[in-house]
Amino acid sequence: MNLSIGLALTLVLLIGNGFFVAAEFALVAAKRHRLEKAAAGGSRAAAAALAGIKELSLMLAGAQLGITLCSLGLGMVSEPVIAGTLTPLFHTLGLPEAAAHAVAFVIALAIVTFLHMVLGEMAPKSWAIAHPERSATTLALPFRAFTLAVRPLISALNGISNGLLRLFKVHPREDGANPRTPEQLEHLVAESRRLGLIDADDHAILSQTLRAPNADITPLITPADQVATVPTTASAQEVIDACLTAQRSRLIVGPAAAPVGVVHVRDAYLARRRGTSTTAAQLAYRIPALPPGVSVSEAVATLRTHHSQLALVRAGDGTTAGIVTLDDLLTTLLVA
């Protein structure tokens, strides 16, 4: 293989490695609510990124497979090409052929390692962490297509690794498996207290935490007429002023009875800094709605699924009864 083809393949492999690294970190760092907002606006890339987050284990395995293949390719193509190009040069300088090859190989290894670390790892990782939503939507479609294409291979490799673990009496657990019931956890807490592993206060808090999830959220609802709101047409500065007045970091956008979503003061500050003419409705992201009579544990699970700090609570007739916040729910779990 001549030098020009080898360098071209090296560039392709470095780009491929950087692609998989950036895609991996983007899916982990991206804010789900922002992707949901973009997907609701019709973005196919954001929808693909959301689908990837929901199958994060599969996507990370796909990224690792891609990184491994690119790294192996660099070792098989780039190092021999560079070393083969440098060996005759050192040989003409008077080094024996074996020594010339050894020196050329070390230099080639150093060059490829440097390029791999800087261009194939560090630079794309830094970009993905600095702009997670942008990088996730930019890379989502091709990355998801690759991962779905190699899904049978990933499943086969996963099966082999699980089989090897079972040989050593290690039983792999599937994603989302829950090996402990609330009753088992209560028993563990009681035994830990009996054996003196936790003190009385910790025992009381943990026991209350396990019992409180079945409580109704009704006492925790902030009525709709007491909810701090901001008009849908409010500017970024008006959102900031309203947050300062209400002493809240988040405000409901639109009337509490029929809200458009919720806006965070951070997004308003960013919009003002960019100098864009943005309204509260454009900055708002959707929040989940809970049916009446839902339990604390179900409400917490819904908020965690949607990565939201608050939720609307519907009345029996479908109107908005008010809102409930994650802080209030977690406080109830700890001090109920």
Helices and strands as residue ranges (DSSP letters): H 3-29, H 32-40, H 44-54, H 56-73, I 74-78, H 79-92, H 97-117, I 118-122, H 123-130, H 132-149, H 151-167, H 182-194, H 200-211, G 212-214, G 218-220, E 222-223, G 224-226, E 229-230, H 236-246, E 250-253, E 261-264, H 265-274, H 280-283, E 289-290, H 296-306, E 310-314, E 320-325, H 326-335
